[in-house]
Amino acid sequence: MKPLRLILLSIAILLLGACSTSRSTVAIDYPKVDSGYNYQGILEEQIYKCSVEGPKERRMFVYLPQDYYSNTDSYPVFYLLHGARGNETSWMSKGDLLQNIDSLTTNGLMKECIVVLPNTNQHNDDEDYGKSRIKGAVESFFENDGRVEYSFVNDVVKKIDTTYRTIPEKGSRAIAGLSIGALQSLHISANHPDTFGYIGLFSPMVHPFIIPSEHSSFFKELKKKQKIQFATPPELYWIMIGKTDFFYPRINCYHKQLKRKGYKHEYLATPGGHQWYNWEEYCIMFMKRLWK
């Protein structure tokens, strides 16, 4: 082969390899994220359009199995939500999520799947969103108007199902979150009983401070919605809470309420409080149970 042709071929191969690890649609002015970890899978950024009033678009991270682009397999999907004072980066920066996924899959303790980390903060508009700014606890606790939750399946789930090779079935979708993210997971799964087969609630709120809006009904009539949800129960509905967590008394009552109604679920009360060392451990335990 002539030297010039060999050089051009080498350049083409390098470019192709670079493209294979960067298949995102990220806007150039979003802050870049370095997890500080040499992960084994493929971490991508996706920008998706919002279908409700507020920011025109949002960012989410997607963690793919390391051989995703070298095969034609379809994968189950795990949606993992952050809490107050967090955004789509929190599980990576504070919960060592990528390290834990790699360790579990390498040791055969977790089936390979697509993991999605969306931004589920309430934001009024593009300026308030500020390219995925982290909101304070007061903002997060007192701005629940239902918009993000109402649009979650249409915006986030649909984007993932149309972008990646997923298994678009209830038994192949999981949703979990911590604190407010657990509250969102609880209500999103109750409003979409045929969408999520695995639900993980880590230190959840159950009853939010609702701001009246066009979509605030998303949080209402939970008992009626759960009657439908548990008529064909999820594969796993797991509540985890620390015994010194300030939500513990209410969550313990919620567990007893589900038990009285005969709703299939699991409940785990551990030492500790409303802190990351609990949430990371809860997430590890939950991921071990997925798709089994």
CORCOR-V544789 format. One record per pair of residues at least 4 apart in sequence whose C-alpha atoms are under 8 Angstrom apart, sorted by sequence separation. I is the first residue (numbers start at 1). J is the second residue. If there is no record, write none. Layout:
i=(I:I)
j=(J:J)
This chain:
i=(1:2:3:4:5:6:7:8:9:10:11:12:13:14:15:16:17:18:19:26:50:64:67:68:82:83:86:89:90:91:92:93:96:97:98:99:100:101:102:103:104:105:124:125:126:129:135:136:137:138:139:140:146:147:148:151:152:153:154:155:156:157:158:159:160:161:168:169:177:178:179:180:181:182:183:184:185:186:187:188:189:192:212:216:217:221:222:223:224:225:226:227:228:229:230:241:244:247:248:249:250:251:252:253:254:255:256:257:258:259:274:275:276:277:278:279:280:281:282:283:284:285:286:1:50:51:68:82:90:91:92:104:105:123:124:126:135:151:152:153:154:161:167:168:176:177:178:211:229:243:258:259:273:50:82:91:92:104:105:123:160:161:167:176:177:189:210:241:242:258:259:272:49:50:81:105:161:177:189:241:258:49:50:82:177:48:49:82:101:176:210:47:48:175:189:241:47:48:208:47:48:255:46:47:119:186:45:46:121:175:185:45:46:185:186:45:46:185:239:44:45:43:44:122:182:183:26:43:44:121:182:24:25:26:27:43:44:182:186:21:23:24:25:26:42:43:122:175:182:183:22:24:25:41:42:122:173:174:179:182:183:41:42:122:173:174:175:176:177:178:179:181:182:183:41:42:170:172:173:174:175:176:177:178:179:180:183:41:122:170:171:172:173:174:175:176:177:178:179:180:183:40:41:91:122:169:170:171:174:176:178:179:239:243:61:121:169:170:171:191:237:238:239:240:241:242:243:244:245:246:60:61:89:120:237:238:239:240:241:242:243:244:245:246:59:88:120:236:237:238:239:240:241:242:243:244:245:88:233:234:236:238:240:242:243:244:87:88:187:233:242:87:88:187:190:241:242:26:87:230:241:87:191:230:78:80:82:149:187:190:193:194:199:204:76:77:78:79:80:81:152:190:193:197:198:200:201:203:242:75:76:77:78:79:80:81:82:84:192:197:198:199:200:201:202:203:204:75:76:77:78:79:80:81:82:118:149:150:196:197:198:199:200:201:202:203:75:77:79:81:141:149:190:197:198:199:200:201:202:203:140:189:200:203:205:240:204:88:203:206:87:203:206:87:205:65:87:204:65:86:206:238:20:64:65:85:86:64:85:63:64:84:85:62:63:84:85:114:62:63:84:62:61:62:85:33:60:61:84:35:60:61:84:35:60:39:59:60:39:59:37:41:58:120:37:40:39:144:146:171:144:145:150:143:144:145:141:142:143:144:145:146:55:141:142:143:145:147:150:54:55:56:142:146:147:149:54:55:56:145:146:53:54:55:145:146:203:53:54:55:144:146:55:58:59:146:55:58:203:202:202:202:200:77:75:76:77:74:75:76:73:74:75:76:198:72:74:53:79:81:83:52:77:78:79:80:81:82:83:84:52:76:77:78:79:80:81:82:83:84:75:76:77:78:79:80:81:82:83:84:78:82:83:52:82:83:31:51:81:30:50:81:178:29:30:51:51:81:50:49:48:48:48:174:172:171:110:110:109:110:111:110:111:95:94:95:97:95:96:100:104:95:76)
j=(5:6:7:8:9:10:11:12:13:14:15:16:17:18:19:20:21:22:23:30:54:68:71:72:86:87:90:93:94:95:96:97:100:101:102:103:104:105:106:107:108:109:128:129:130:133:139:140:141:142:143:144:150:151:152:155:156:157:158:159:160:161:162:163:164:165:172:173:181:182:183:184:185:186:187:188:189:190:191:192:193:196:216:220:221:225:226:227:228:229:230:231:232:233:234:245:248:251:252:253:254:255:256:257:258:259:260:261:262:263:278:279:280:281:282:283:284:285:286:287:288:289:290:6:55:56:73:87:95:96:97:109:110:128:129:131:140:156:157:158:159:166:172:173:181:182:183:216:234:248:263:264:278:56:88:97:98:110:111:129:166:167:173:182:183:195:216:247:248:264:265:278:56:57:88:112:168:184:196:248:265:57:58:90:185:57:58:91:110:185:219:57:58:185:199:251:58:59:219:59:60:267:59:60:132:199:59:60:135:189:199:60:61:200:201:61:62:201:255:61:62:61:62:140:200:201:45:62:63:140:201:44:45:46:47:63:64:202:206:42:44:45:46:47:63:64:143:196:203:204:44:46:47:63:64:144:195:196:201:204:205:64:65:145:196:197:198:199:200:201:202:204:205:206:65:66:194:196:197:198:199:200:201:202:203:204:207:66:147:195:196:197:198:199:200:201:202:203:204:205:208:66:67:117:148:195:196:197:200:202:204:205:265:269:88:148:196:197:198:218:264:265:266:267:268:269:270:271:272:273:88:89:117:148:265:266:267:268:269:270:271:272:273:274:88:117:149:265:266:267:268:269:270:271:272:273:274:118:263:264:266:268:270:272:273:274:118:119:218:264:273:119:120:219:222:273:274:59:120:263:274:121:225:264:113:115:117:184:222:225:228:229:234:239:112:113:114:115:116:117:188:226:229:233:234:236:237:239:278:112:113:114:115:116:117:118:119:121:229:234:235:236:237:238:239:240:241:113:114:115:116:117:118:119:120:156:187:188:234:235:236:237:238:239:240:241:114:116:118:120:180:188:229:236:237:238:239:240:241:242:180:229:240:245:247:282:247:132:247:250:132:248:251:133:251:112:134:251:113:134:254:286:69:113:114:134:135:114:135:114:115:135:136:114:115:136:137:166:115:116:137:116:116:117:140:89:116:117:140:92:117:118:141:93:118:98:118:119:99:119:98:102:119:181:99:102:102:208:210:235:209:210:215:209:210:211:208:209:210:211:212:213:123:209:210:211:213:215:218:123:124:125:211:215:216:218:124:125:126:215:216:124:125:126:216:217:274:125:126:127:216:218:128:131:132:219:129:132:279:279:282:283:286:166:165:166:167:165:166:167:165:166:167:168:290:165:167:147:173:175:177:147:172:173:174:175:176:177:178:179:148:172:173:174:175:176:177:178:179:180:172:173:174:175:176:177:178:179:180:181:176:180:181:151:181:182:131:151:181:131:151:182:279:131:132:154:155:185:155:155:155:156:159:290:291:291:287:288:288:289:290:290:291:276:276:277:280:279:280:284:288:280:291)
